[in-house]
Amino acid sequence: MIKSKLISAALLFATAGSITSGASAITAELAKKCGALTANAFPPRVIGNPAAGSAKGSGKDAQAYFNKCVKNGGKVGDGGSEQAK
């Protein structure tokens, strides 16, 4: 009885683990690129003091910008806020 419960619990965890791991990890290169683009688009209000907040937008705005950058593979087409190369 206990053995069958352990087996069913193990199968449940294995199934749940395979279902929730559908997202793939981003590369370090992409994270660095998007982090730099986000830092340029949302500069700090006081240089060297991240607690002072951003001069443009809120934390949610910066997070959405970063997520959009990651989703688009490092390209953010906001028009004026993208760096010229």
Secondary structure as UniProt FT lines:
FT   HELIX           2..20
FT   TURN            21..22
FT   HELIX           28..41
FT   STRAND          44..46
FT   TURN            47..48
FT   STRAND          49..54
FT   HELIX           59..71
FT   TURN            72..73
FT   TURN            80..81
//
